């Protein structure tokens, strides 16, 4: 936070939309839709899903 405030005070922050564009490549999924659903349900049942507003 201190770094951010210092950069803001110095005028060193880029305006919104002025940052460098980065092209991300997607990777094909190795799991089936059914496998993802199964993992989700298991995590939900075990109580391992983050609560809304909870940060990792």
C-alpha positions in Angstrom: 0.0 0.0 0.0 2.9 2.3 0.8 4.4 1.7 -2.6 1.1 2.4 -4.3 0.6 5.7 -2.4 4.1 6.7 -3.1 3.7 6.1 -6.8 0.4 7.9 -6.9 1.9 10.9 -5.1 4.8 10.9 -7.6 2.4 10.7 -10.6 3.9 7.4 -11.7 0.7 5.5 -12.1 -0.6 4.9 -15.6 -4.2 6.0 -16.4 -6.8 3.3 -16.8 -6.4 1.7 -20.2 -2.9 3.0 -20.8 -1.1 -0.2 -19.6 0.7 -2.7 -21.8 -1.6 -5.1 -23.6 -0.8 -8.7 -22.9 -2.0 -11.6 -25.1 -2.8 -14.6 -23.1 -3.0 -18.0 -24.7 -5.6 -20.5 -23.4 -4.7 -24.1 -22.7 -7.1 -26.9 -23.6 -8.8 -28.4 -20.6 -7.7 -31.9 -19.5 -10.9 -32.5 -17.5 -14.3 -33.4 -18.8 -17.3 -31.2 -17.8 -18.5 -34.1 -15.7 -15.2 -34.4 -13.8 -15.3 -30.7 -13.0 -18.8 -31.0 -11.7 -17.9 -34.0 -9.6 -14.8 -32.1 -8.1 -17.0 -29.1 -7.4 -19.7 -31.1 -5.6 -17.0 -32.9 -3.5 -15.4 -29.6 -2.5 -18.8 -28.2 -1.7 -19.8 -31.2 0.5 -16.4 -31.0 2.3 -16.8 -27.3 2.9 -13.7 -26.4 0.9 -15.2 -23.7 -1.2 -14.3 -20.0 -0.4 -17.2 -17.9 1.0 -18.3 -14.9 -1.1 -16.0 -12.0 -0.3 -13.3 -14.2 1.1 -9.8 -13.7 -0.5 -7.2 -16.3 -0.9 
